[in-house]
Amino acid sequence: MKSAALLLASGYEEGEAINIIDILRRLGIKLTILSCENDIFLTSYHDVVIRADDYLSNNIDAIYDVLILVGGPPNTDKLGSDCTVINIIKKHINAGSYIAAICSSAAKVLAKNNLLNNHHYVCCSDFYKSFSDGIYTDFPLVLDGKFITALLPKSIEPFPSPAI
């Protein structure tokens, strides 16, 4: 069975997170929601609370088939500045896992930390202008190697399928 981890911090974009959770669990993918904070209960950008399955700190050695990042300004700011999160992403890149990022997370987490290299990606707004890493592409959904990026919540229905 394929496994996926959704990395979340408070301030995540609930439409993106909940849709990803719903789609993957309906497909029978073993999805683990990991809190990247010291609280198991995470509040979204618009005050929706999700209970994570576990803490990222308890899963440092785990390797998932897919690592998923969603948007939400406070979420992406926290994840993009968290050394543990960045090291986990690097570990998954080196292990050959898919890295799936939606909305601002491709720029504010991956590009900010020079994790995309020469891979194409998409992100919302003009966040890509702040970072030189990766190659910004103006498409709603981009698959480049093991990187899957999506522009907006309406782009996420096919979002996980390349990794399944």
Buried (B, 14 or more C-beta within 10 A) or exposed (E): EBBBBBBBBBBBBBBBBBBBBEBBEEEEBEBBBBBBBEEEEBBBBEEBEBEBBBBBEEBEEBBBBBBBBBBBBBBBBBBBEBEEBBEBBEBBBEEEBBBBBBBBBBBBBBBBBEBBEEBBBBBBEEBBEEBEBBBBBEEBBBBBBBBBBBBBBEBBEEBBEBBB
